[in-house]
Amino acid sequence: MTGVSPWAQVRRRLRVQGPTAARILVIALLCWQAALWAGADQPPVFAAIVPLLCLRGDSASSLTALLLRILGVMAGVALGVTVVSLFRPSTLVLAVVMGLALLCGTVVSSGTTLNVQVAVTSLLVFANPSPDAYGVARLWENALGGAVTAVLGPVLWPRDPRREAATLARECAAGLAESLVRSTRAIGSPDAASANRASAQAEADRLRRYGAQARAAETAMRFNPLRRRHRAEVAELGDRIDRAVQAVPHLLALAAEVEFFSVRDGPTPALSRARTGLLPVAEAAGRALEAVLAGRDPREDTGVARAGLARYAESDTEPMAVVLRRPFTRILDLCDGSGNR
């Protein structure tokens, strides 16, 4: 993302995170108002805190966080009120409360992350001048806030997984095409080849993240009642992005071989011929990948690329030329496999 202005980055983050922030704001206000309607005689901050802490990018994660928070609050209130009714506050009692709360947090958890809500709630009860009243308020306000959040979270400005997956597919296509051309242009230049290998690794990491994000978007469809009609389309986009991710090892192999030969031999006639012969191949292969990720037939572009590879193979039969051709051949095989599915 080099060359992007700070303001452009801010706008991009607002587009991505703005809907989630708006959901949290609106649902928090509704939780607060619902608690006032239900008879809260103190500012119902606990109800408003629920969406702030529990709403995530997708409904599945939000519902899990919501359930764990409510269970943690219930366990923390029970533990805090019990201990305060039996013992006076002291360092030893605090140690007992914290130890028991953290032990409960290992049970009331997602299995991968400790639920510290039990400890937080028990300590707040422990420190409150009126622990019984505080505990009751915290329980019913969290329960009410959780109910409002669970109902409105999935339907208020939900994610659009289809749009997300389509954007990821376009960015994958652009990144692969650019990396192939950049690697080819670096042939014969040691400095450019070394810099290109680092860029190729960064691009590979980005593509793998895109693959994970595409599958997360597909999973989010299960908990999004307003978007379920797009499940097949999102699944298809995810399959295309998976194919782009399968090209990553070949992209890295090309960058590594270009660096090896360029650093070892420097500018030579053989490497100059390779750069000239393979540049049209890289451009055509990039177009083929773009076609695959857009759902179009890539065979016209793969045919152009294979013809270019054949011409280069006739002009140079040395082992170096064979090694440089191999990543392109495997990427084209991936593209043709997509077209024949």
SEMAR-529852 format. One line per field, with one value per residue (C-alpha): residue number from 1; x, y, z; residue in one letter. Coordinates in pm, whole numbers, m for minus. Example, Ala and Ser with C-alpha at 12.3 -4.5 7.8 and 13.67 -1.06 7.14 Angstrom:
% SEMAR-529852
k: [1,2]
c1: [1230,1367]
c2: [m450,m106]
c3: [780,714]
r: [a,s]
***
This chain:
% SEMAR-529852
k: [1,2,3,4,5,6,7,8,9,10,11,12,13,14,15,16,17,18,19,20,21,22,23,24,25,26,27,28,29,30,31,32,33,34,35,36,37,38,39,40,41,42,43,44,45,46,47,48,49,50,51,52,53,54,55,56,57,58,59,60,61,62,63,64,65,66,67,68,69,70,71,72,73,74,75,76,77,78,79,80,81,82,83,84,85,86,87,88,89,90,91,92,93,94,95,96,97,98,99,100,101,102,103,104,105,106,107,108,109,110,111,112,113,114,115,116,117,118,119,120,121,122,123,124,125,126,127,128,129,130,131,132,133,134,135,136,137,138,139,140,141,142,143,144,145,146,147,148,149,150,151,152,153,154,155,156,157,158,159,160,161,162,163,164,165,166,167,168,169,170,171,172,173,174,175,176,177,178,179,180,181,182,183,184,185,186,187,188,189,190,191,192,193,194,195,196,197,198,199,200,201,202,203,204,205,206,207,208,209,210,211,212,213,214,215,216,217,218,219,220,221,222,223,224,225,226,227,228,229,230,231,232,233,234,235,236,237,238,239,240,241,242,243,244,245,246,247,248,249,250,251,252,253,254,255,256,257,258,259,260,261,262,263,264,265,266,267,268,269,270,271,272,273,274,275,276,277,278,279,280,281,282,283,284,285,286,287,288,289,290,291,292,293,294,295,296,297,298,299,300,301,302,303,304,305,306,307,308,309,310,311,312,313,314,315,316,317,318,319,320,321,322,323,324,325,326,327,328,329,330,331,332,333,334,335,336,337,338,339,340,341]
c1: [0,295,224,m122,m186,m274,m615,m685,m594,m830,m1113,m1047,m1059,m1381,m1538,m1432,m1489,m1755,m2057,m1942,m1893,m2238,m2396,m2231,m2347,m2710,m2745,m2580,m2831,m3119,m2989,m2967,m3319,m3461,m3310,m3465,m3803,m3755,m3724,m3355,m3316,m2946,m2776,m2787,m2426,m2397,m2665,m2487,m2150,m2271,m2265,m1942,m1762,m1945,m2016,m1761,m1718,m1950,m2254,m2101,m1820,m2062,m2301,m2016,m1872,m2220,m2289,m1948,m1995,m2337,m2214,m1907,m2118,m2346,m2053,m1873,m2178,m2242,m1878,m1839,m2161,m2089,m1736,m1833,m2116,m1876,m1548,m1413,m1200,m830,m536,m591,m962,m874,m631,m903,m1158,m915,m801,m1155,m1266,m980,m1048,m1411,m1286,m1107,m1437,m1665,m1453,m1429,m1162,m880,m901,m940,m1270,m1162,m1521,m1572,m1277,m1372,m1731,m1637,m1384,m1638,m1888,m1613,m1533,m1890,m2041,m2372,m2268,m2615,m2782,m2488,m2491,m2864,m2837,m2539,m2719,m3047,m2889,m2641,m2918,m3134,m2841,m2751,m3104,m3119,m2773,m2856,m3173,m3041,m2677,m2731,m2979,m2854,m2608,m2481,m2162,m2199,m1985,m2052,m1907,m1616,m1531,m1556,m1321,m1076,m1086,m1004,m717,m581,m586,m412,m148,m65,m45,174,406,456,550,771,961,1017,1141,1392,1569,1936,1939,2079,1948,1604,1582,1665,1410,1156,1191,1100,804,693,699,490,244,228,147,m123,m278,m289,m466,m715,m783,m859,m1080,m1275,m1351,m1449,m1691,m1840,m1883,m2051,m2329,m2467,m2550,m2666,m3037,m3034,m2752,m2816,m2942,m2584,m2427,m2359,m2198,m1978,m1873,m1777,m1574,m1402,m1307,m1155,m954,m834,m701,m512,m363,m251,m43,152,425,494,508,763,960,986,1107,1363,1500,1518,1716,1948,2042,2057,2284,2499,2544,2452,2354,2425,2292,2114,1930,1850,1693,1500,1363,1262,1112,926,779,493,438,410,164,m53,m38,m144,m443,m530,m527,m747,m990,m1000,m1069,m1338,m1510,m1420,m1266,m885,m798,m733,m475,m321,m286,m96,126,200,288,533,684,727,911,1139,1205,1313,1547,1713,1743,1984,1891,1849,1577,1398,1400,1265,985,864,669,486,392,247,52,m94,m186,m378,m560,m650,m770,m1004,m1138,m1214,m1400]
c2: [0,233,569,595,930,938,1087,803,552,726,715,347,270,467,264,m59,25,296,62,m130,193,315,m15,7,367,306,m21,128,415,171,m47,261,371,23,6,345,220,m92,124,187,440,498,570,222,221,m157,m201,43,m124,m459,m369,m174,m484,m757,m641,m775,m772,m1070,m1196,m1530,m1366,m1110,m1374,m1574,m1265,m1169,m1507,m1521,m1171,m1249,m1577,m1399,m1127,m1386,m1583,m1268,m1129,m1460,m1492,m1129,m1112,m1445,m1349,m997,m1139,m1380,m1189,m841,m703,m786,m881,m1249,m1228,m1040,m1317,m1578,m1383,m1328,m1690,m1827,m1575,m1660,m2030,m1970,m1770,m2076,m2268,m1990,m1917,m1979,m2242,m2029,m1704,m1659,m1489,m1210,m1080,m1301,m1140,m786,m820,m987,m711,m438,m606,m650,m277,m143,8,m169,m497,m658,m365,m327,m696,m702,m390,m529,m856,m724,m435,m672,m918,m645,m498,m847,m912,m584,m646,m1005,m895,m587,m682,m915,m688,m334,m236,m592,m674,m738,m1051,m1054,m706,m789,m1106,m929,m656,m918,m1096,m775,m694,m1048,m1021,m684,m800,m1119,m949,m669,m912,m1129,m831,m681,m1007,m1039,m683,m745,m1024,m934,m651,m769,m477,m481,m860,m848,m574,m763,m1078,m883,m729,m1072,m1207,m914,m971,m1343,m1268,m1026,m1282,m1544,m1295,m1228,m1601,m1616,m1307,m1455,m1769,m1555,m1365,m1696,m1807,m1476,m1556,m1823,m1562,m1285,m1326,m1031,m1170,m1544,m1527,m1448,m1756,m1938,m1631,m1571,m1936,m1913,m1598,m1778,m2064,m1817,m1649,m1992,m2047,m1718,m1830,m2154,m1940,m1788,m2059,m2019,m1642,m1677,m1936,m1697,m1413,m1641,m1773,m1424,m1306,m1607,m1578,m1199,m1180,m1468,m1361,m992,m833,m1090,m1144,m1460,m1277,m990,m1239,m1394,m1057,m969,m1310,m1354,m1006,m1070,m1404,m1232,m978,m1246,m1465,m1167,m1111,m1480,m1458,m1149,m1342,m1633,m1406,m1220,m1545,m1519,m1781,m1734,m1960,m1683,m1524,m1855,m1941,m1616,m1684,m2043,m1930,m1681,m1953,m2176,m1903,m1839,m2214,m2232,m1936,m2059,m2423,m2370,m2497,m2140,m2077,m2397,m2288,m1941,m2084,m2334,m2093,m1947,m2293,m2391,m2068,m2119,m2475,m2335,m2091,m2356,m2587,m2310,m2261,m2633,m2677]
c3: [0,m57,m212,m52,115,486,404,160,432,674,418,356,730,764,485,652,1019,994,970,1280,1474,1368,1474,1816,1865,1768,1961,2271,2266,2226,2511,2735,2644,2690,3037,3126,3002,3214,3527,3584,3867,3794,3459,3293,3178,3199,2935,2701,2757,2618,2243,2292,2416,2226,1872,1627,1252,1204,1387,1484,1681,1828,1960,2112,2283,2403,2557,2726,2868,3018,3166,3301,3462,3623,3761,3876,4057,4231,4338,4446,4646,4818,4923,5039,5252,5425,5463,5517,5233,5268,5052,5124,5037,4718,4623,4681,4475,4187,4189,4186,3924,3689,3741,3643,3345,3210,3216,3089,2783,2412,2473,2333,2532,2908,2997,3234,3263,3571,3748,3643,3765,4093,4169,4092,4324,4580,4576,4569,4886,4813,4653,4652,4476,4240,4153,4076,3857,3673,3605,3467,3272,3105,3028,2874,2680,2560,2436,2242,2096,1996,1815,1637,1579,1280,1098,1159,884,841,654,284,235,m139,m182,48,m144,m481,m358,m230,m566,m754,m519,m549,m928,m930,m680,m870,m1208,m1076,m895,m1203,m1419,m1148,m1102,m1476,m1514,m1233,m1426,m1470,m1212,m875,m670,m830,m796,m423,m361,m569,m361,m45,m228,m350,6,128,m156,m75,288,178,m59,215,443,166,141,513,491,201,401,701,476,364,726,814,565,799,1064,832,748,506,290,275,m82,m187,m26,m354,m509,m205,m203,m571,m508,m221,m455,m702,m428,m312,m663,m640,m310,m479,m717,m426,m405,m778,m743,m463,m662,m957,m735,m568,m898,m1046,m747,m754,m1121,m1119,m814,m932,m1294,m1302,m1634,m1905,m2260,m2145,m1866,m2101,m2342,m2055,m1949,m2305,m2379,m2051,m2009,m2259,m2088,m1746,m1882,m2043,m1731,m1522,m1750,m1722,m1342,m1359,m1580,m1335,m1041,m1235,m1334,m1703,m1932,m1918,m2212,m2461,m2231,m2127,m2496,m2557,m2257,m2360,m2711,m2561,m2342,m2645,m2836,m2540,m2501,m2867,m2827,m2507,m2404,m2114,m1763,m1638,m1898,m1796,m1430,m1510,m1727,m1467,m1236,m1535,m1659,m1322,m1287,m1635,m1541,m1244,m1471,m1728,m1451,m1337,m1688,m1728,m1401]
r: [m,t,g,v,s,p,w,a,q,v,r,r,r,l,r,v,q,g,p,t,a,a,r,i,l,v,i,a,l,l,c,w,q,a,a,l,w,a,g,a,d,q,p,p,v,f,a,a,i,v,p,l,l,c,l,r,g,d,s,a,s,s,l,t,a,l,l,l,r,i,l,g,v,m,a,g,v,a,l,g,v,t,v,v,s,l,f,r,p,s,t,l,v,l,a,v,v,m,g,l,a,l,l,c,g,t,v,v,s,s,g,t,t,l,n,v,q,v,a,v,t,s,l,l,v,f,a,n,p,s,p,d,a,y,g,v,a,r,l,w,e,n,a,l,g,g,a,v,t,a,v,l,g,p,v,l,w,p,r,d,p,r,r,e,a,a,t,l,a,r,e,c,a,a,g,l,a,e,s,l,v,r,s,t,r,a,i,g,s,p,d,a,a,s,a,n,r,a,s,a,q,a,e,a,d,r,l,r,r,y,g,a,q,a,r,a,a,e,t,a,m,r,f,n,p,l,r,r,r,h,r,a,e,v,a,e,l,g,d,r,i,d,r,a,v,q,a,v,p,h,l,l,a,l,a,a,e,v,e,f,f,s,v,r,d,g,p,t,p,a,l,s,r,a,r,t,g,l,l,p,v,a,e,a,a,g,r,a,l,e,a,v,l,a,g,r,d,p,r,e,d,t,g,v,a,r,a,g,l,a,r,y,a,e,s,d,t,e,p,m,a,v,v,l,r,r,p,f,t,r,i,l,d,l,c,d,g,s,g,n,r]
***
